[in-house]
Amino acid sequence: MIRPNFEFMLEFLSDVVESGQFEGTKVLEIGSGATVHGIASASRKYTSIVQSDYVLDNCEELRKWHLGESTLDWTQFLELVLSIDEKKGKPPITIPELESRIRTTVKRVVRGDLLSDQILPLENLTPDTLPPYDLIICILCVETVAQDKDSYGDILKRLNGLLRIGGGLVVCGYENGSPWIVEGHTFHHVKLSMADIKYAFVKAGFGIRELKTLPKIESAYEYDYDNLFCIAAEKL
């Protein structure tokens, strides 16, 4: 991982949760992969979290992790979360305690499709995990699904429909990002300027409450972009 990038995103998520601007109980994470660090901070304040991913294998592996049956180890990412908490003066807890808290608050793992009007299989959700949500988290996800500027805006509109009025959407992504290249395989990434991104949020019915950027950090990864950004927006 590029540690400063993950520190930047996880600290932003922690700040949003701590700010109290999107109070409530229900959180949806879109594009979870098979990971849990994206909702680690949210698990401190929200009691009903839904994780989702388009790839069924990721969903299955995530379910295994919540049952304590996965071989995946997210310790290095969770250590970042605990380090951020420590800097904020939070009472120290151990990795096993954080993992237990996450497992307690995540109520469902389902497939999510940002190109579907419904996004979620509502029939697989319980009354305490159905929309509307108080907070939706999307980390490095929307730009890999959207095909162009209009598609990006359509996805934001669908996410808006899953939130209560006054609910929050946190999106972290790369401004003007190039396609990903991993072991010779190329993965799509829509190229959008910050002006395009902000316009899409406003047009989708959001008010941008906070925007932070981190300039590109050179690394061994074959990936080009201008800035890493995190946006916290409110459904109007």
Backbone bond lengths (Angstrom), bond angles and torsions (degrees), N, CA, C in turn:
res aa  C-N    CA-C-N  psi(-1)  N-CA   C-N-CA  omega(-1)  CA-C   N-CA-C  phi
1 M - - - 1.460 - - 1.531 110.15 -
2 I 1.331 116.58 156.69 1.458 121.65 171.31 1.520 106.04 -90.77
3 R 1.329 116.60 96.71 1.458 121.97 -168.62 1.532 113.95 -53.15
4 P 1.353 119.67 -47.54 1.472 118.33 -179.00 1.527 113.18 -58.93
5 N 1.334 117.42 -34.58 1.463 119.97 178.79 1.526 111.39 -64.87
6 F 1.332 116.29 -45.18 1.462 119.23 179.93 1.523 111.16 -68.85
7 E 1.319 117.32 -37.29 1.462 119.67 175.82 1.524 110.62 -60.18
8 F 1.316 115.88 -42.19 1.460 121.80 -179.69 1.525 110.72 -61.13
9 M 1.323 117.28 -48.15 1.465 120.97 -177.94 1.527 111.71 -68.77
10 L 1.323 116.84 -43.64 1.460 119.92 -177.98 1.529 111.66 -68.07
11 E 1.331 116.82 -34.19 1.463 119.22 176.75 1.525 110.72 -69.11
12 F 1.321 116.65 -37.86 1.462 120.15 177.46 1.530 109.78 -62.27
13 L 1.332 117.11 -45.36 1.455 121.10 178.64 1.521 111.24 -60.66
14 S 1.324 115.99 -42.70 1.458 120.57 178.49 1.525 110.70 -61.38
15 D 1.326 116.72 -42.79 1.466 120.79 -179.67 1.533 111.34 -62.80
16 V 1.338 116.46 -41.39 1.464 120.37 179.79 1.522 110.22 -63.30
17 V 1.328 116.52 -45.57 1.465 120.32 -179.94 1.529 110.12 -62.29
18 E 1.320 116.82 -45.12 1.458 121.13 -176.89 1.524 112.51 -69.79
19 S 1.318 117.49 -25.31 1.465 120.60 -176.74 1.527 112.30 -65.66
20 G 1.323 116.43 -26.08 1.454 120.16 -179.49 1.513 114.65 74.18
21 Q 1.345 117.07 9.81 1.465 118.75 -176.06 1.525 112.93 -75.11
22 F 1.339 117.23 -17.02 1.462 120.41 178.04 1.528 109.02 -124.42
23 E 1.322 115.07 66.15 1.460 120.80 -176.86 1.524 111.47 -67.27
24 G 1.329 115.94 154.77 1.449 120.82 177.68 1.513 111.06 150.02
25 T 1.314 115.69 -157.74 1.468 120.80 -176.91 1.523 113.50 -126.71
26 K 1.345 117.49 -21.47 1.467 119.94 -168.69 1.528 113.05 -109.91
27 V 1.332 114.96 130.68 1.465 122.35 178.70 1.527 109.50 -127.90
28 L 1.314 115.76 141.07 1.463 122.43 171.41 1.515 108.57 -118.90
29 E 1.330 116.90 129.40 1.463 120.82 170.76 1.524 108.15 -107.71
30 I 1.315 115.24 126.96 1.464 122.26 177.67 1.530 108.49 -102.77
31 G 1.326 117.30 133.78 1.456 120.68 178.87 1.514 112.46 73.98
32 S 1.320 116.58 44.34 1.466 121.23 -177.65 1.524 112.67 -66.14
33 G 1.346 116.42 -24.37 1.456 118.02 -168.12 1.520 107.61 64.72
34 A 1.329 115.72 -140.54 1.473 119.78 173.78 1.524 109.22 -111.09
35 T 1.344 116.54 27.49 1.463 121.64 -172.00 1.524 111.94 -108.48
36 V 1.339 115.90 165.74 1.468 120.37 -178.99 1.529 113.16 -129.96
37 H 1.333 118.31 -5.13 1.466 119.04 -175.63 1.525 112.55 -67.97
38 G 1.338 117.48 -25.86 1.458 120.10 -178.09 1.516 114.01 -66.30
39 I 1.333 117.08 -24.09 1.463 119.81 -179.85 1.536 111.57 -113.10
40 A 1.322 116.76 10.25 1.471 120.38 -178.19 1.524 111.82 -61.63
41 S 1.321 117.48 -46.10 1.471 120.47 179.09 1.517 110.92 -67.87
42 A 1.340 116.46 -40.23 1.466 120.25 -179.71 1.525 111.23 -61.76
43 S 1.329 116.94 -30.51 1.467 120.14 -178.21 1.518 112.38 -67.02
44 R 1.330 117.09 -12.38 1.455 120.95 178.15 1.534 111.32 -76.01
45 K 1.346 117.01 -28.37 1.472 119.55 -173.81 1.524 114.11 -121.01
46 Y 1.325 117.16 -26.46 1.465 120.27 -177.15 1.520 109.82 -102.45
47 T 1.318 116.41 141.80 1.465 120.73 -171.97 1.522 114.20 -102.91
48 S 1.322 116.87 -10.14 1.464 119.95 -177.99 1.527 109.50 -136.68
49 I 1.333 115.83 102.74 1.463 121.62 -175.08 1.527 109.80 -116.58
50 V 1.331 115.63 134.97 1.462 122.78 174.05 1.526 107.87 -111.35
51 Q 1.319 116.82 127.26 1.459 121.04 173.01 1.522 108.82 -105.58
52 S 1.336 116.35 147.05 1.459 119.35 -177.88 1.519 111.01 -147.57
53 D 1.321 114.42 153.33 1.456 120.51 175.02 1.527 108.23 -155.34
54 Y 1.330 116.27 152.20 1.465 120.07 -179.84 1.522 111.60 -74.43
55 V 1.335 116.44 -32.56 1.469 121.43 -175.84 1.527 109.04 -81.72
56 L 1.315 116.29 118.80 1.459 120.99 -176.27 1.525 112.36 -62.87
57 D 1.332 117.16 -35.11 1.470 119.56 178.13 1.526 110.90 -62.34
58 N 1.334 116.89 -37.76 1.463 120.16 176.91 1.527 110.76 -64.09
59 C 1.325 116.15 -42.43 1.469 119.69 179.28 1.516 110.60 -61.71
60 E 1.331 116.34 -42.91 1.460 120.07 -179.07 1.526 111.17 -65.55
61 E 1.337 116.72 -41.96 1.460 119.98 179.49 1.525 110.58 -66.34
62 L 1.317 116.01 -36.31 1.464 120.42 178.49 1.531 110.67 -66.03
63 R 1.325 116.24 -41.27 1.470 119.31 176.51 1.522 110.58 -60.82
64 K 1.330 115.83 -40.91 1.470 119.59 178.08 1.526 110.82 -61.78
65 W 1.337 115.87 -41.12 1.470 118.81 -179.82 1.530 110.18 -61.38
66 H 1.315 117.17 -42.75 1.464 119.99 -178.88 1.529 111.88 -66.89
67 L 1.322 116.21 -22.88 1.463 120.45 176.32 1.525 111.90 -90.93
68 G 1.347 116.82 -0.84 1.454 120.37 -178.27 1.509 113.35 75.98
69 E 1.350 117.02 22.18 1.462 121.32 -175.39 1.530 113.37 -111.78
70 S 1.324 118.08 3.16 1.467 121.60 -177.70 1.526 110.60 -92.10
71 T 1.328 115.07 148.61 1.472 120.43 175.36 1.524 111.27 -88.67
72 L 1.330 117.88 -5.93 1.462 120.82 -179.78 1.527 110.05 -70.58
73 D 1.323 114.86 140.09 1.463 120.80 -177.37 1.525 109.02 -124.46
74 W 1.318 116.82 112.84 1.461 122.30 -177.75 1.526 112.19 -101.62
75 T 1.324 116.64 22.36 1.461 121.22 -174.92 1.522 113.32 -55.96
76 Q 1.351 117.50 -45.09 1.469 118.93 -175.31 1.525 111.82 -63.90
77 F 1.329 117.56 -30.31 1.463 120.60 177.39 1.532 110.88 -78.39
78 L 1.314 116.69 -40.06 1.464 119.81 179.23 1.520 111.10 -68.58
79 E 1.318 116.83 -29.31 1.466 119.90 175.12 1.526 110.51 -62.85
80 L 1.336 117.04 -35.27 1.467 120.19 176.29 1.525 110.40 -62.88
81 V 1.332 116.35 -42.13 1.466 120.71 179.31 1.525 110.09 -61.65
82 L 1.323 116.92 -45.22 1.468 120.49 -179.40 1.523 111.49 -67.09
83 S 1.330 116.72 -33.74 1.465 120.24 177.63 1.526 110.57 -65.59
84 I 1.335 116.64 -40.57 1.462 121.31 177.29 1.526 110.06 -63.82
85 D 1.328 116.35 -43.80 1.474 120.67 178.22 1.525 110.95 -60.66
86 E 1.328 115.66 -41.01 1.470 120.12 -178.80 1.519 110.72 -63.29
87 K 1.329 116.99 -40.87 1.461 120.65 178.85 1.524 111.38 -63.55
88 K 1.331 116.35 -26.82 1.464 120.79 -179.85 1.521 112.14 -89.76
89 G 1.336 116.12 3.07 1.447 119.70 177.71 1.509 114.83 80.79
90 K 1.326 117.62 18.04 1.452 120.69 177.57 1.532 109.95 -71.43
91 P 1.336 117.55 147.68 1.468 120.10 176.53 1.521 109.87 -57.57
92 P 1.316 118.81 131.64 1.466 120.94 -177.03 1.528 112.12 -66.44
93 I 1.336 115.48 139.10 1.456 120.68 172.60 1.528 107.98 -131.69
94 T 1.309 116.88 165.50 1.456 121.97 -178.80 1.526 110.55 -91.20
95 I 1.324 117.04 165.63 1.460 121.53 175.21 1.535 110.63 -57.81
96 P 1.344 119.76 -47.65 1.470 118.74 178.16 1.528 112.92 -58.84
97 E 1.323 117.43 -35.23 1.463 120.01 177.98 1.524 111.37 -67.60
98 L 1.321 116.54 -39.75 1.463 120.34 177.52 1.527 110.08 -66.61
99 E 1.317 117.37 -43.60 1.463 120.82 178.25 1.530 110.86 -59.86
100 S 1.328 116.51 -41.18 1.462 120.59 178.68 1.523 110.91 -64.06
101 R 1.331 116.75 -40.17 1.466 120.67 179.01 1.525 110.79 -63.43
102 I 1.334 116.09 -42.18 1.464 120.55 178.91 1.525 110.50 -63.19
103 R 1.318 116.11 -45.64 1.476 119.89 -178.70 1.527 111.37 -63.73
104 T 1.322 116.74 -32.58 1.462 120.58 179.79 1.521 112.05 -71.39
105 T 1.321 117.24 -37.78 1.469 120.37 -173.61 1.526 113.48 -88.94
106 V 1.338 118.59 -22.75 1.464 120.30 176.86 1.526 108.39 -80.15
107 K 1.328 115.98 114.37 1.463 121.89 -174.46 1.525 113.34 -97.17
108 R 1.343 117.10 -25.53 1.456 120.14 -178.28 1.524 110.22 -148.06
109 V 1.333 115.63 147.47 1.463 123.42 168.93 1.525 106.01 -124.73
110 V 1.334 116.61 119.19 1.461 120.32 -176.12 1.525 110.10 -135.05
111 R 1.314 115.53 165.13 1.456 119.89 174.44 1.522 109.06 -76.81
112 G 1.324 116.59 137.12 1.457 121.36 177.09 1.514 110.60 -125.61
113 D 1.317 116.58 137.97 1.462 121.67 -178.37 1.528 108.62 -130.02
114 L 1.327 116.46 107.11 1.461 121.13 -177.15 1.525 113.03 -68.42
115 L 1.328 117.88 -15.09 1.458 120.82 178.96 1.521 112.14 -93.37
116 S 1.334 116.03 -1.80 1.459 121.26 175.90 1.526 109.17 -94.24
117 D 1.319 117.45 141.06 1.460 120.44 -178.75 1.518 111.75 -58.27
118 Q 1.319 117.05 -37.11 1.458 121.62 -177.96 1.519 112.73 -83.36
119 I 1.325 117.57 -25.93 1.465 126.83 -177.40 1.528 112.09 67.80
120 L 1.335 117.61 -51.80 1.470 122.15 -174.57 1.524 111.58 -111.51
121 P 1.341 117.23 150.05 1.468 120.71 172.30 1.533 109.13 -80.26
122 L 1.308 116.92 89.69 1.462 121.66 -172.83 1.525 112.60 -58.37
123 E 1.329 116.28 -27.11 1.459 119.46 -179.25 1.532 112.45 -68.05
124 N 1.338 116.46 -16.71 1.467 120.39 179.33 1.530 112.69 -95.20
125 L 1.323 116.67 3.85 1.462 120.65 -178.26 1.521 110.79 -105.71
126 T 1.313 115.49 154.15 1.458 122.73 179.03 1.537 108.98 -97.47
127 P 1.332 118.12 167.10 1.470 119.35 -178.85 1.529 113.87 -54.25
128 D 1.340 117.37 -33.99 1.467 119.15 -178.15 1.522 112.83 -84.85
129 T 1.350 117.17 -1.86 1.472 119.52 178.48 1.536 112.62 -119.93
130 L 1.318 116.89 0.96 1.465 120.39 177.75 1.530 110.55 -75.64
131 P 1.346 117.51 153.92 1.463 119.36 171.77 1.521 109.77 -66.94
132 P 1.349 116.77 160.25 1.479 126.95 10.66 1.523 112.37 -82.63
133 Y 1.356 114.43 150.48 1.458 121.42 -179.81 1.526 110.13 -100.22
134 D 1.329 113.87 157.69 1.465 120.29 176.53 1.522 111.57 -85.76
135 L 1.344 115.31 -28.00 1.467 120.74 -178.54 1.517 109.30 -151.00
136 I 1.329 116.73 136.09 1.462 122.99 173.62 1.524 107.99 -120.32
137 I 1.331 116.22 135.04 1.462 122.70 -178.85 1.522 109.39 -118.83
138 C 1.326 116.59 127.19 1.476 122.58 176.42 1.525 108.67 -130.97
139 I 1.303 117.66 109.12 1.461 121.81 -179.30 1.524 109.92 -108.91
140 L 1.320 116.28 118.63 1.470 122.97 176.44 1.521 111.01 50.74
141 C 1.323 115.56 50.14 1.459 119.27 -173.02 1.529 113.26 -129.67
142 V 1.322 117.13 -52.45 1.464 120.27 -170.71 1.521 111.90 -59.34
143 E 1.334 116.97 -40.59 1.468 120.93 -176.33 1.529 112.98 -68.31
144 T 1.329 116.55 -22.64 1.468 119.32 -179.75 1.529 111.38 -85.17
145 V 1.321 116.91 -15.60 1.462 121.38 179.96 1.527 111.32 -97.89
146 A 1.317 117.00 -42.26 1.470 121.50 -177.94 1.525 110.95 -63.82
147 Q 1.325 115.64 136.29 1.460 120.32 -179.53 1.525 112.90 -88.52
148 D 1.333 116.41 -25.42 1.455 121.00 -179.21 1.531 108.41 -161.20
149 K 1.319 115.70 -174.32 1.466 120.82 -177.00 1.521 111.85 -60.75
150 D 1.333 117.59 -42.71 1.457 120.74 -179.46 1.527 111.01 -65.77
151 S 1.323 116.12 -41.41 1.460 120.65 178.89 1.525 111.03 -63.29
152 Y 1.323 117.08 -38.64 1.472 121.52 177.06 1.530 110.08 -59.34
153 G 1.323 115.62 -45.60 1.459 120.11 179.03 1.514 112.22 -64.81
154 D 1.339 117.49 -38.76 1.462 121.10 178.97 1.528 110.93 -62.82
155 I 1.333 116.92 -38.80 1.467 120.94 178.53 1.528 110.28 -63.74
156 L 1.327 116.42 -43.27 1.473 119.63 178.33 1.528 111.26 -62.13
157 K 1.318 117.28 -36.41 1.462 120.51 178.16 1.524 110.70 -65.88
158 R 1.332 116.63 -39.84 1.471 119.59 177.80 1.522 110.48 -64.46
159 L 1.322 117.02 -41.57 1.457 120.47 178.06 1.523 110.83 -64.38
160 N 1.318 116.41 -37.94 1.460 121.13 176.90 1.528 110.14 -56.41
161 G 1.327 116.04 -39.01 1.456 120.90 -178.15 1.524 114.03 -67.90
162 L 1.329 117.88 -14.39 1.462 122.03 179.38 1.529 112.53 -94.88
163 L 1.324 116.84 -3.31 1.467 121.61 -176.76 1.528 111.45 -103.52
164 R 1.321 115.32 151.61 1.468 120.08 168.62 1.537 108.45 -74.40
165 I 1.303 117.25 160.37 1.458 120.68 172.45 1.526 108.46 -59.44
166 G 1.306 117.02 129.02 1.455 121.38 -177.43 1.517 113.65 87.86
167 G 1.342 116.65 -4.48 1.463 120.34 177.35 1.517 111.35 -71.84
168 G 1.320 115.98 166.08 1.459 120.64 -173.61 1.517 114.26 -114.81
169 L 1.310 115.27 148.11 1.467 123.09 173.26 1.517 108.49 -123.88
170 V 1.326 116.31 123.43 1.459 121.45 174.91 1.520 108.26 -110.00
171 V 1.317 115.85 122.99 1.462 121.85 177.59 1.519 108.55 -124.40
172 C 1.313 116.41 128.23 1.465 122.15 173.14 1.519 107.77 -117.49
173 G 1.329 116.37 133.26 1.458 119.86 -177.52 1.517 111.69 -163.41
174 Y 1.323 115.09 -171.23 1.462 121.83 -177.35 1.520 110.70 -114.12
175 E 1.314 115.83 125.59 1.464 121.31 175.72 1.520 109.35 -74.21
176 N 1.342 116.03 130.23 1.473 122.15 179.65 1.525 111.52 52.63
177 G 1.326 115.88 43.29 1.455 120.39 -179.63 1.513 112.48 -75.77
178 S 1.311 115.36 145.68 1.462 121.58 176.73 1.528 108.92 -88.39
179 P 1.344 117.52 168.75 1.468 118.78 173.29 1.531 110.69 -59.70
180 W 1.365 115.53 149.50 1.457 120.13 176.19 1.528 109.50 -77.67
181 I 1.306 116.75 142.38 1.460 121.01 172.63 1.522 107.64 -123.20
182 V 1.333 115.63 113.55 1.459 121.54 -178.53 1.519 109.42 -127.18
183 E 1.327 115.19 115.34 1.470 121.63 179.62 1.529 111.13 51.24
184 G 1.319 115.32 43.20 1.458 120.74 176.51 1.516 114.95 83.90
185 H 1.328 117.58 -4.95 1.457 121.43 179.10 1.533 109.97 -100.23
186 T 1.329 115.69 135.59 1.462 120.84 -178.57 1.521 110.52 -101.32
187 F 1.356 115.60 132.75 1.458 121.71 -179.99 1.523 109.31 -119.47
188 H 1.320 115.29 136.26 1.465 122.35 -174.66 1.534 112.73 -61.36
189 H 1.331 115.21 145.49 1.460 122.37 171.18 1.525 107.11 -152.82
190 V 1.339 117.43 119.34 1.458 120.30 -178.43 1.531 109.49 -70.69
191 K 1.323 115.67 139.67 1.465 121.33 -176.48 1.523 108.71 -97.75
192 L 1.353 116.35 108.51 1.456 121.37 -178.50 1.519 110.18 -131.47
193 S 1.335 115.24 140.69 1.455 120.61 175.52 1.528 109.26 -79.06
194 M 1.319 116.82 166.51 1.454 119.88 177.44 1.521 110.98 -63.57
195 A 1.315 117.47 -34.51 1.460 120.82 177.04 1.527 110.26 -62.80
196 D 1.338 117.32 -41.96 1.462 121.08 176.97 1.525 111.00 -61.30
197 I 1.329 116.11 -43.27 1.463 121.73 -176.10 1.531 110.47 -66.35
198 K 1.321 116.70 -47.11 1.467 120.06 -179.64 1.529 110.79 -63.43
199 Y 1.307 117.26 -40.37 1.461 120.88 178.77 1.525 110.59 -62.23
200 A 1.337 116.40 -40.75 1.465 120.92 -179.79 1.525 111.24 -62.98
201 F 1.329 117.29 -39.03 1.459 121.07 178.10 1.523 110.80 -63.70
202 V 1.308 116.62 -47.28 1.467 120.89 -178.50 1.523 110.42 -63.52
203 K 1.321 116.85 -44.25 1.459 121.56 -178.71 1.529 111.60 -65.44
204 A 1.354 116.05 -27.91 1.468 120.47 -179.12 1.524 112.40 -83.86
205 G 1.334 117.46 1.70 1.457 120.17 176.05 1.513 114.93 95.47
206 F 1.328 116.47 26.05 1.460 121.20 179.42 1.525 111.29 -113.24
207 G 1.311 115.16 151.92 1.453 121.70 167.18 1.517 107.54 -108.99
208 I 1.313 117.96 124.20 1.461 121.14 -178.79 1.523 108.97 -75.44
209 R 1.319 116.69 119.73 1.456 122.06 -177.43 1.527 111.81 -96.71
210 E 1.326 117.06 -28.56 1.468 119.90 178.48 1.519 109.13 -156.26
211 L 1.320 115.53 140.82 1.463 122.07 177.72 1.516 108.38 -141.29
212 K 1.325 116.24 123.79 1.458 121.28 176.35 1.512 109.26 -127.96
213 T 1.334 115.66 146.19 1.459 120.32 179.11 1.526 110.50 -130.03
214 L 1.318 114.32 153.34 1.464 121.91 176.95 1.512 107.29 -131.53
215 P 1.349 118.30 119.15 1.465 120.62 -179.46 1.524 112.07 -58.30
216 K 1.317 115.04 157.13 1.462 120.88 -177.79 1.527 111.43 -56.92
217 I 1.331 114.29 137.58 1.459 121.79 175.00 1.516 108.08 -108.77
218 E 1.314 116.66 123.52 1.463 120.12 -179.30 1.524 110.09 -65.39
219 S 1.334 114.85 137.98 1.460 120.00 179.80 1.522 109.32 -152.13
220 A 1.320 115.31 -177.81 1.463 120.56 -179.11 1.527 111.77 -80.49
221 Y 1.339 117.62 -8.57 1.459 120.92 -178.11 1.526 110.66 -74.10
222 E 1.331 115.98 141.29 1.461 121.65 178.16 1.528 108.59 -84.39
223 Y 1.319 115.00 78.18 1.457 119.04 -177.02 1.514 109.46 -151.88
224 D 1.333 115.56 131.83 1.460 120.49 -177.69 1.523 109.91 -117.27
225 Y 1.316 116.41 139.63 1.461 121.74 177.93 1.526 108.40 -163.76
226 D 1.331 117.10 168.21 1.462 121.39 178.36 1.523 111.80 -90.72
227 N 1.341 115.92 -55.72 1.463 121.32 -178.47 1.523 109.95 -142.54
228 L 1.304 115.67 149.80 1.455 121.36 164.39 1.530 106.41 -86.67
229 F 1.323 117.55 133.66 1.467 119.35 -178.14 1.518 110.82 -127.72
230 C 1.325 115.02 152.45 1.463 122.61 170.84 1.519 108.24 -131.03
231 I 1.315 116.47 129.35 1.456 122.38 179.83 1.523 109.38 -121.50
232 A 1.312 116.74 133.90 1.458 122.79 168.10 1.516 106.90 -112.61
233 A 1.332 116.44 120.61 1.466 120.44 -175.90 1.527 109.88 -128.54
234 E 1.323 115.91 150.84 1.459 122.36 -178.55 1.522 110.66 -109.68
235 K 1.329 116.50 135.56 1.457 120.17 174.24 1.522 109.43 -70.24
236 L 1.312 116.32 122.71 1.463 121.16 -177.07 1.525 112.07 -89.08
